[in-house]
Amino acid sequence: MNDDTQKKRTHPKHRPGRGPRPVADAAAGHPEKPGLRARQAAAKILAAVVDRRTPLDGMLDLENGNPAYKQLNDADRALVRAILNTALRHLPRIEAILDTLVGTPLPEGARALHHVLTVAAAQILYLDVPDHSAVDLAVEQAQIDPRNRRFASLTNAVLRRLSREKGAHLDATHVVSVVPAWFHERLVAIYGREHAARIAQSLLEPSAIDLTVKSDPEGWAARLGGLVLPTGSVRLPAGSGAIPALEGFEAGEWWVQDAAASLPAKLFGDLAGKRVADLCAAPGGKTAQLALAGADVTALDQSGNRLKRLIGNLDRLGLSATAVEANMADYRPDALFDAVLLDAPCSSTGTIRKHPDVLWTKGPEDIGKLARLQERLLRHALTLVKPGGELVFSNCSLDPAEGEEMVTRVLTDHPSWHVVPVDPADWPGLEAAISPRGEFRTTPAMLPATEDHAGGLDGFYAVRLKNGG
């Protein structure tokens, strides 16, 4: 990290009566401190996530993302991502600690300062960044921002105290929920207090990297130091390095896909020679599974750019599918399909380990809205399957409003369709993820960790439906 290896630079002290220190400017004799722009970008992006509910992925996109982020070098971008993911993952506890240290609530106009403090606190409490660097750069941010200049001394005092007392503050916040109140209440209502607590705790850890392999998972696990999961996926150990540099990537022997995300496509029976539609296909992990199973796959997505990415991924894997750019809600094929996979848009609450911003960009109203969208899509998807055919519905939400409850409503209106139950005996190690009705319901608290491999998997819902027979 840039600021960790640079010699600390000093600025003239602020003297009473001379006014605020000017903005850092090399031409004016105040060279910019290494790492400052990264912290400024992190604070701006954090504000967009928390205050304006802007999804993080879009802002970190190198083509259309946040301008301040795009201007950084690779090392500083990595630092920004680490700060943001850490801050969002631990935000309730960071805010509780800051509230204790600040004492009197900051005025409404100091919201920008709140994000500066949060960015610094995330580094001091959870990241391998020298405390003095986090404090110094936060004070610098306050000094050069006209909105925050009057709080520079407060910033310095609060963060220095946090640095001295961080162990005690971390211990004191263990009782603070790591998720927003609305989400905690839903988890308890759905899963019970004990399982909800395990899910919430699991969200503090980044997810492992899982691979779907074309064949021989045991062999690839041995080559890559991985672990074969009950899904047949290979889980990489921490510190495996850059994915494109790993053995088998260039040869197209595997692709990155969370273990839970690999389940829906595996629920179909024999697909060899069958016409199958993947209705929300990009980026193509499930499309690749279907093609590998011998299906004649039509991959549908409404985004042309996402379809290009899908085609590129399939090319690397030596697999093929017919790509169709269309809104699936309006899609009418020339002939009905033998099978359809609908991995529907959802609240993504099952992927919070990968996308901690979900907790702050989504709310209960979004779950209801997305459940209604899924219901419309599922009802249309049923019309694309021939009699005797099958449909697998899935999404990465933890909420039954987007899964079991919605599917039950649809089946009530379509008596020719029924659930084909998943047999727990076919999934040793995942029995707890199979409901009494035979649906998959995984949570991040499932799959234990080992000495070398992280535990957990994404929260997913998946059900296999059959049209008659």
Buried (B, 14 or more C-beta within 10 A) or exposed (E): BBBEEEEEEEBEEEEEEEEEBEEBEEEEEBEBBBBBBBBBBBBBBBBBBBEEEBBBEEBBEEEEBBEBBBEBEEEBBEBBBBBBBBBBBBBBBBBBBBEBBBEEEBEEEBBBBBBBBBBBBBBBBBBEBBBBBBBBBBBBBBBBBEEBBEBBEBBBBBBBEBBEBBEEBBEBBEEEBBBBEBBBBBBBEBBEEEBBBBBBEBBBBBBBBBBBBBEEBEBBBEBBBBBBBBBBBBBBBEEBEEEEEBEBBEEBBBBBBBBBBBBBBBBBEEBEEBBBBBBBBBBBBBBBBBBBBEBBBBBBBBEEEBBBBBBEBBEBBEBBBEBBBBEBEEBEBEEBBBBBBBBBBBBBBBBBBBBBBBBBBBBBEBBEEBBEBBBEBBBBBBEBBBEEBBBBBBBBBBBBBBBBEBBEEBBEEBEEBBBBBBEBEEBEEBEBBBBEEBBBBBBBBBBEEEEEBBBBBBBBBBBBBBBEE
